Amino acid sequence: MKLTMKHDFDHPIEEVWAMFSDPKAHVAKFEAMGHHNIEVITEEPSDDGLRMVIKRNTDLDVPAIAKKVLPSSPLVTTDDVWMDKGDGTYGGHFDVTMDGVPQQTKGTTLITSNDDGTTHYEIEMDVSIKVPLIGDRIAKASKGELEKQINAEFAAGDAWLSRA
């Protein structure tokens, strides 16, 4: 299942890039989203970006079709890479795994400056659940929960930026 979500932050791209390149902002985001047992496993800053691996538990509203395959509080690991693209835009890629769950989530991120000084954020992802016969149905049934999580991420970003 492919999913694209977009959001505009009411802040200039420099402030949004500072947020995405700050590991503390990512931890605060997951805390605001209700995740728990958050642990930064890897933090690798570079001159033009950041790679982070973060583990945490998250409570999910699992659809009925997926209850035998997806736990309601899985251990989630995200491997995020953010980079300055050198053209005034920033973005990267991510992988998400859940312990004991036969799923794969990969995606890309991009932030660009809007003409009015705000910042446009776009997330594209591809989620696959490797369960014979019903994997695609589980992924589609989980779409609402995934959208809820991403909207919570957008709200956490807005909150982080408004306190700066």
C-alpha positions in Angstrom: 0.0 0.0 0.0 1.4 3.4 -1.0 0.5 6.5 1.0 1.4 10.1 0.5 0.7 12.8 3.2 1.4 16.5 3.1 1.6 19.3 5.7 2.5 22.9 5.7 4.4 24.3 8.7 3.8 28.0 9.5 7.6 28.5 9.9 10.5 29.1 7.5 12.4 26.2 6.1 15.5 26.9 8.2 13.5 26.4 11.4 11.9 23.3 10.1 15.3 21.9 9.0 16.7 22.7 12.4 13.8 20.7 14.0 14.3 17.6 11.7 18.1 17.7 12.2 17.7 17.7 16.1 17.4 14.3 17.7 15.6 15.9 20.7 12.8 17.0 18.4 12.3 13.4 17.2 12.2 12.1 20.8 9.7 14.9 21.7 7.6 14.0 18.7 7.3 10.4 19.7 6.5 11.4 23.3 3.8 13.7 22.1 2.4 10.9 19.9 2.0 8.7 23.1 4.9 6.4 22.3 6.8 5.0 25.3 10.2 3.3 26.2 11.8 5.6 23.6 15.5 4.9 23.1 17.9 6.6 20.6 20.1 3.7 19.4 22.1 5.6 16.8 22.7 9.3 16.3 25.1 10.1 13.5 25.2 13.8 12.6 27.2 15.0 9.6 27.9 18.3 7.9 24.9 17.9 5.7 22.5 15.8 7.6 21.7 13.3 10.3 21.0 9.5 10.6 19.0 8.3 13.6 17.8 4.9 14.7 15.1 5.1 17.4 13.3 2.3 19.1 10.0 2.7 21.0 6.7 1.1 21.8 3.6 2.5 20.4 0.0 1.7 21.1 -2.0 1.0 18.0 -5.7 0.7 17.2 -5.3 -2.6 15.3 -8.1 -3.5 12.8 -9.9 -6.7 13.5 -8.5 -8.4 10.4 -5.0 -7.8 11.7 -5.3 -8.7 15.4 -3.6 -12.1 14.9 -0.7 -10.6 13.0 -0.1 -7.2 14.5 0.4 -6.6 18.3 -1.4 -3.7 19.9 1.8 -2.3 21.4 4.7 -3.3 19.1 8.4 -2.4 19.5 9.0 -0.1 16.5 12.4 0.7 15.1 12.8 3.6 12.7 16.0 4.3 10.8 15.8 7.9 9.5 18.3 9.7 7.3 17.8 13.5 6.7 20.0 15.5 4.3 20.6 19.0 3.0 20.1 18.4 -0.7 22.2 21.5 -1.5 19.4 23.2 -3.5 17.4 24.8 -0.7 15.5 21.7 0.0 15.9 19.0 2.6 14.8 15.4 2.7 15.7 11.8 3.1 14.5 8.3 3.5 13.3 6.0 6.3 12.7 2.3 7.1 10.3 1.1 9.8 10.3 -2.3 11.4 8.1 -3.9 14.1 9.5 -6.7 16.1 7.7 -9.9 15.4 5.6 -8.4 12.6 6.1 -9.5 9.0 5.9 -6.0 7.6 8.1 -3.6 5.7 7.7 0.1 5.6 10.0 2.3 3.5 9.6 5.9 2.5 10.9 9.3 1.6 10.6 12.8 3.1 11.0 16.2 1.5 10.7 19.7 2.9 10.5 22.7 0.5 9.9 26.4 1.0 6.6 27.9 0.0 6.4 31.3 -1.6 4.8 32.8 1.6 7.7 31.7 3.8 6.1 28.7 5.2 7.4 25.1 4.7 5.8 22.3 2.8 6.5 18.7 4.1 5.7 15.6 2.2 6.0 12.0 3.3 5.7 9.1 0.8 5.7 5.6 2.0 5.1 2.0 0.9 3.8 -0.4 3.5 3.7 -4.2 2.8 2.6 -6.9 5.2 4.0 -10.3 4.3 1.1 -12.6 5.2 -0.1 -14.9 2.5 -3.5 -14.1 1.0 -4.4 -11.3 3.4 -1.3 -9.1 3.7 -2.7 -6.5 1.3 -6.0 -6.4 3.1 -4.3 -5.9 6.4 -2.2 -3.1 5.0 -5.3 -1.4 3.6 -7.2 -1.9 6.9 -4.3 -0.3 8.8 -4.3 2.8 6.6 -6.5 4.8 9.0 -4.2 4.1 11.9 -1.1 5.0 9.9 -2.8 8.3 8.8 -3.6 9.0 12.5 0.0 8.5 13.5 1.3 10.7 10.7 -1.2 13.5 11.6 0.0 13.2 15.2 3.6 13.6 13.9 2.6 16.8 12.0 0.9 18.2 15.2 4.0 17.4 17.3 6.1 19.2 14.7 3.8 22.2 14.9 4.1 22.2 18.7 7.9 21.9 18.6 8.2 24.8 16.2 5.7 27.1 18.2 7.8 26.8 21.3 11.0 27.9 19.6 
